[in-house]
Amino acid sequence: MKSVPGIIIAAPASGHGKTTVTLGLIAALRKRGFAVGSFKVGPDYIDPAFHAVASGRPCLSLDDWAMREATVAGVARRFASDAEIVVGEGVMGLFDGAPDGTGSTADVAARLDLPVLLVLDVRAQAASAAAVVHGFATFRSGLDVAGVVFNRVGSEGHARALEAACREMPQALLGCLPRDETLALPERHLGLVQAAEHGALETFIARAAAAVEAHLDLDRLVELARPMHAPAGESGPVIPVLGQRIAVARDTAFAFAYPHLLDSWRAAGAEIGFFSPLADEAPAADTDAVYLPGGYPELHAGRLAANAVFLDGLRDAAARGAAVYGECGGYMVLGRVLVDSDGSAHEMARLLPVETSFAKPRLHLGYRAVELISACVLGDRGALFRGHEFHYASASREDGDAPLFDCRDARGEDAGRAGCRAGTVFGSYVHLIDAA
């Protein structure tokens, strides 16, 4: 892989403005003529779509807990391909990762040998912010916290106090972004409202870029970036290829498909076509596999239940013996009934004996190490994968021919069984990221 300079944006915690600063930086660098590659640390489907709008290039997720070293290498090669600079966005706080202590933004920065730019919300502090920067910069040896951006600064006086407090620190102060209530992205229960649903996203990104250009030292940022190191290796398909011709559901109800997974299937020779359940499209009749990724089917349950062409297409695929695989939201739609947050029940494809409900939402969140209970298109019995679970649905019924996975959490503790199978139809709430 060619040597591409890069930097990773981190923060003390969620909510400090990492995403807004990252989008502004990417867009501002792009305006200067840079080809900007980008990535997002951790299991994330939503933020990468915002990056892609800002950069005009695909953004990939890089997960140091769930991905094998060879998969990390393949992902890094792709987001660095033809790029002149790489900007990564961290997850949560700089040192926060899986409960076993791995997979943090700091781990990714160390693996890729990237300097860290710390974004700090200073609404309720002044000189104390320097102590926070000092603490984060010295907490872990070998990690280079090279610069800082103070975000949501209240006034010029506030900025001068921050600058004075940091005068003797080795970290470069790249600037102070003033408070701007318009630089906030709308959220829902799984994070930000998706990029495709954000009607004024390009305007928002242009405003973030203008703020970065006006208040941050972009020349200094480019100087701080240094050549990224990525491990070598070829991983092959991250999970086994479901078929030769795979129909993948793609629209705002089914948007949670990892690009690195689809790329690995293409590289293995599979043909991938897309269809929109919300547009009442069926998977192509010549496909031998159907993949329903996660998303927000609960927000469109009534519409999906009325889309007979889509639902009959799934049933036809199952009847001809195609592999039909659903993750999280896709798994719910393969079931019998989906109860929305208002308590209304909507009939789904009825291919799996699964009933899910959002009437009494309960968060299910965490990494999962899973083992295949019996052989299927995903592999032989005992095949191991890593992924994550993130949903608010409650399963009132899950049975079928057999459960799909035995699960453990990131600490290695038993997390029960997940999913079910019925013939060639199978799925679970777990989003698979890589083979283990």
N, C-alpha and C positions, 0 to 999 in steps of 0.2 A: 504494500500500500504506500502511495506517495506520502511524503511528509506534509501535513497541512496544519497550520497554526490554529489553536483553539483556546477556548476559555469556558468555564462552567459557572453559571449563575446560581448562587445558593443564598440561604437566609437562616436566621436563628430558629425560625418556626414558620409554619404556614401562615398566610395572611399578611406578610410583609411587602407583598407586591412583586414577587419574583416573575410571575407570568407577564404582567404589564411591562415591567422593565425589559424582560427578554424580548417581547414582541417589538417594543420600541427600538431596542438595539439592533435586532435583525433587520427591521425595515429601514432604519437609518443607514446601516452599513450597505444594504442593498441599493439605496439611493446614491451612495457614493460609488457604486459600480462594482462592489464585491459580489461574487457568487457565494452565498452564505449557506453552508450546510448546518443542520440543527438536529438535536436529539433531546429526548425527555427521559429523565431517570425514573425508574420504577414502573409499575403496572399502570399504564395510563393510555386511554384511547382518545380522550377529549382534547387535552392541551396540544398534542401533535398536530391536530387539524388546524389550530390557530397558527402554529408555527408555519405550516405549509402555505397559508394565505400570506403571511408576512414575507416569507422567503421566496415564494414561487417554486419551491422544491419540496419533495416528500420529506417528512420528518418521521423518524423512527423512535420507538421506545427502546431503552437499554436497561435491562434489569439484572443487576449483579448477583442477586440471590437466585433467581429462577433460571438464568441462562448459563449454559456451558461456556467455557472459555472460547471454544471455536465459534459458537453462535455470537458471542460478543464481538469477535473479530469480524464475522460476516456483516453484522449490523454496522459496525464502525466503518468498514470499507464502503458500504452503500452510502451512508450520510456524508462521508468525506469525498465521495466520487465527484470529480470535477469541481470541487469547492475550493475557494481561495482562503476561507476562514470558517471555522466551526464554532457555533454557540450552543452550549448545552444548558438545559434548565434542570435544576435539582428537584428533589421531592422532600416535602415537609421541611424539617430543620436539617442543617448540614450533616449532623451526625446521626440522624434518625433513619432507621431502616427496618429490617425484619426484627421480630422479638428475640432472635438468637444473636443479635448484635451485628449482623452482616447486611450488605445490600444498600448501604447509605450512599448519599451523594459524595461524601468524603471517600468512600471505597472506590467509587467510579472515577473520581478525580485522581486517586492514586494509581488505579489500574491504567488509565489513559495518560497519566503524567500531565494533567492539565492544571493550570493555575485557577484559583477560585476567586470570583468577584462576589463579595458579600453585600446583599441588599438588606438594609436595616430600616424599619419603620421607626421614626424618631418623634412621633406625635407627642409622646409624654416624657421626653427626656432631652437633655442637651449634652453636657460634658460626660454624663454617664455612658453615653453611646460609645465613647472611646474605650471604656472598660470592657464593654461587650465585644467590640472588635478585637481588643487585645486577648480576651479570653478565648474567643473562637480561633484566633490565629495561632495560639500557643498550646491549645488543648491536645493536639495530636502531632507528634513529631513526623517530619517528612511531608507534611501537607503544606502547600504553598497558598495561603490566603494573601493574594497579591494586591488586591484593591478593594475598595468599599464604595458603595453608593448609598447616600442617606436619602430616604424616601419620605414623602409627606411632611416636608419641612414647612414650618408655619410662617416664616418671615425672613427678611434679609438679616435681621439681628440674630435670629435662631441659627441661620446658616453660618454666620461669623463665629458664634459660640462653638458650633460643631467643628469648624475648621481650626479654631484655636486649640481645642482639646486634642485634636489629632496631629498637631504640628510636629511632634517628636516621634510619631509612629512610623515604622518602615512601610506600612501599607499605603498605596497610592489612593488618595481621595479623588475619585473621578468626578464628583459633583454632588449637588443637592437638588433633588427634584421637589418642587413645591407641591403642597396639597392641591389636589384637583379632583373634585367629586365626580367629574365626568369620566375619569380614568378608572372606572370600575366595571367589571364584567358581570352580567347577571348569572345567578346560580340556581341550581335545583338539587334534588336529593342525591345525585351521584356526582356532583361537582358543577362545573360551568355548564351553562346552556351550550349545546353543540354549535360549532362554528357555522354549520349549514343552516342553523335556525336563527342566527344572529343577523338581523336585517341590515344593520349599519356597521358590520365588522370592518370593512375597509376604511371607513371614516374613523372608527375607533383606533385602528392601527396607525393611520396617518397622524392622528392627534398624539398618540404615544411616541411616534417617531419624532414629531416636532418638539415635544418636551425633551426628549433625549438630546436632540441636536442643540437645543437652546441651553441646556443646563449641564450636560456631561462632556467630558473630554474624550471624544472618540479616537483621536490620534493616540492618546495615552493608552486607551484600551487595546488598540491594535498592537501597540508596542508590548503590552503585557502578555498577549497571546503567545503561546509557544507550540512548537511542533508536537502533535499528538502521537502518542505511542499506542499501538493496539496489538494484542497477541496474534500470533499466526494460527492458521488452522482452517479446515473446511468441515462444516458440521453436517452436511446433507439435510434432508427434510427435518424440521424441528419436531414435527409429529408425523407419523406415517401418512402417506398420500391416500386420501379417501377413495380415489378413483382416477380413471384416465381423463374423464370430462366431468368437471366439478362445477355445479351451479351454486353460486354464493349469493345469498340475500344481501342487498345493499340499498339502504335508504335511511331516513332519520330514525326509523324504528329498529333498524338492524345495522348499526354503524360500528360495532365494536369488534372488528376483525383486525388482528395485528398484521401490518404489511410484511413483516419479516416471515410470518407463517405462510402467507400466500406466495411470497417470493420463493420460498423454499420448495413449495409444491411445483411452481412453474419451472424452477431449475431442475427438478426431478422428471420433467417431461409432461406434467399434467396440463391440460387445457382448462382455463378458468373463464367462466362467463358469469355475468351478474344479472340479477332480476330484482324487481321491486315489489315486495308484498303489498306495500301501501298503494301502489298503482294497480293492484290486482293482477299482477303478472305471475305466471307459473314458471317453475324451472323448465328449461328446454327439455323437450321430449327425448333427446338422445343422450342426456346426461346419465352417468352411472353412479353419481354421488351428489348429494345436496348438503350444503353447510349453511346452517342458520346461526349466525353469531349473535352475541348479546346486543343490547341496546335499550330502547324504551318502548317495548310493545304495550306496556301497561297504560301509556298515554294515548294509545291508538287502538285499544282493545275492541271497541265497538266497530270501528272501521274494518279491522282485520277479520273479525268474526263474520262480517257481511261480504267479504271478498271471496266468493265461491271459486273463482278461477284459481286463485292462489292456493286455497285449502285443498281443492280437488287435485291440483297439480302435485302437492305433497303426497296425497294419498295414492295417486297414480305411480309416483316414483317408488314408494314403498311396495306397492303391489307388484311391480316388475323386478323387485329385488335390489333396487339401488340402495346404497348406504345413505341414510338420512341422519345427520348428526346436528344436534342443537346444544348451544352453550348458553346458560343463564336465560336471557330473554328468549332466545331461540328454543331452548328447552321448554320454557313455559308454553310457547305456542304449539309445540308438538303434543302437549297434554290435552286433557279433556276440557278443562274449564279454567279461565283466568278471571278472578274477582278483582275489580279495580278499587281504587281508594274510596269510591262512593258506595261500595258494597254491591255494585251491579255485576252479575255473573255473565260472562261471555264465552260461548262455546268456541273451542279452538279446533285443531286438526284431529284430535282424538286418536292419535297414533301411539301415544304412551299413556299409561294409567296414572297420570299426574294431574293434580289440582293445586293451583297456586292462588294466593290471595294477598292483596295489598290493603285489605280493610283494616287490619291491625298490624301496621308495618313494624318490623323488627330488623335491625341492622345485622347482617351477616358479613363479616369483613375479615380478610386475612389471607396470607399465603397458604398454599396447600401443596404438599408432596403426596402424590396419588399413585396407587398401584392398581393395575387392571386386574379385576377379579376373575374374568374368564376371557378366552381368546375371542377377538373380533377384528374388524378391519384396522383398529388402532394398534394391534399387535397381539403377541402371545400372552397367556396368563402370566402375571407377575411383571409385565412391562411397567416401567416407572416414568413418571412425568412430573413436572413442576408447573404450578399455575397459581391463580388467585381466585378468591370468591369475594364479590362485592354486590350485595343486593339487599333490598328491603322486603322481598316477598317471603311469605311463609308457606311451606308445603303442607297441605292438609292430607295429602296422600302421595305416596311414591312407592310403587311396587313393580310389577312386570315380570318378565322371565327371570331377571336377575338384577341385583344392583350392579352399577358399573365400576365404581372405584372404592377401595379402602383408602382413607385419607388420614394424613397427619399434618399438624400445623408446623409453623416454622421452628418451634422448639422441639419438634419430634414427638409431640404428644398426640395420642389418638384423637382424631376429629370425626370419627364415625365413618359411615358409608355414605356414598353420594351417587345420585343418578339412578337410572334404570335402563333396561333394554327390553325391546319387544321385536323379535325377528331381526331385521336389518336396520331398525330404527333405534337410536340410542342418544343419550345426552345426560347432562348434569348441570348444576349451577356453577361448576368450576370452569374458568377460562384457562385453557392450556397455553403455556408460553413456550415450553421446550421439553425435550426428553431429559431425563435426569441423569 
